[in-house]
Amino acid sequence: MKSKWQLFSSVFQLVVGVMAIAAFVILGLGGEDMTRWIITLLLAIAFAVMGIIGILDYKSQK
């Protein structure tokens, strides 16, 4: 059984990942050159996916 700390950590990862993706989209729509930020977008997506996996893992073990 996982602790509440691990659930909090996964939710935090998801929130930060989604906020980073939203910031990328907002900057892109604002006319910023986003080619140098592609790696950051990939890391943000990975962070959000890790958060989702952690939440699903917590729910499946509860």
N, C-alpha and C positions, 0 to 999 in steps of 0.2 A: 504494500500500500504506500502510495506516495504522500509526501507531506504537503501542507498548504503552501509552503515556501516554493516548491517546485511548480505548483499551479500558478502562483503569483508571477514567477519568473517567466513562464510560458506566455501568460497574458501580456506581460510587459514587452516581451519580444514581439508579439503580434502587433501591439499598439505602435511600437516604435517603427516596425517594418512598414506598416500601413501609412503612418505619417510621413516616412521618408519617400514612399512611392507617390503619395499625394503631393509632396513638395516638388518632386521631379516633374510631375504632370503640370503643376501650376507654373513652375519656371519655364517649362517648355511652351506652354500656351502664351506665356508673357513675352516670348521672342528670344529667350536666352539660347545660346548655342549649347546644345546638350550632348554633343558628341564626346566630350571629355568626361561626362558624368555617367556614361553607360555602365562602367564597372560598379559605381556606387548604386545604381539601380539594381544590378544583379545581386549585389550584397543585401540590399534592402528586401528583395524578393526572397532570397534565401533565409533571411532573418524572420520574415513573416511566415514562411513555410515551416521553419523550425518551431515557431510558436504554436502553429496549428497542430503539428505533430505532437508536441508536448501536451497540449490540452486534450487531444484525442487519447493519448496514452494515459493521462491521468483519469479520464472518464472511463476507460476500459478496465482499469485496475481497481476502480473503486467498488 
